[in-house]
Amino acid sequence: MAAGLAAELQESFPNADITYEPGPKKSEFAVTVDGAVVFSRLVRKRYPEEGEIVSLCKGF
């Protein structure tokens, strides 16, 4: 999931610096843009749908 999401973000935002930092548990992750959390699996209690993260990031 992480590799696919990173690839999707890099394709949509070629100048972005994409990094992956795992949470304490394997299923925990959050996506931030300029320090603001745009998606947190722990908060939403689900995984993102295809294209959802890119759509949320375009709002920044």
Rosetta blueprint (number, residue, H / E / L):
1 M L
2 A H
3 A H
4 G H
5 L H
6 A H
7 A H
8 E H
9 L H
10 Q H
11 E H
12 S H
13 F L
14 P L
15 N L
16 A L
17 D L
18 I L
19 T L
20 Y L
21 E L
22 P L
23 G L
24 P L
25 K L
26 K L
27 S L
28 E L
29 F L
30 A E
31 V E
32 T E
33 V E
34 D L
35 G L
36 A E
37 V E
38 V E
39 F E
40 S E
41 R H
42 L H
43 V H
44 R H
45 K L
46 R L
47 Y L
48 P L
49 E L
50 E L
51 G L
52 E H
53 I H
54 V H
55 S H
56 L H
57 C H
58 K L
59 G L
60 F L
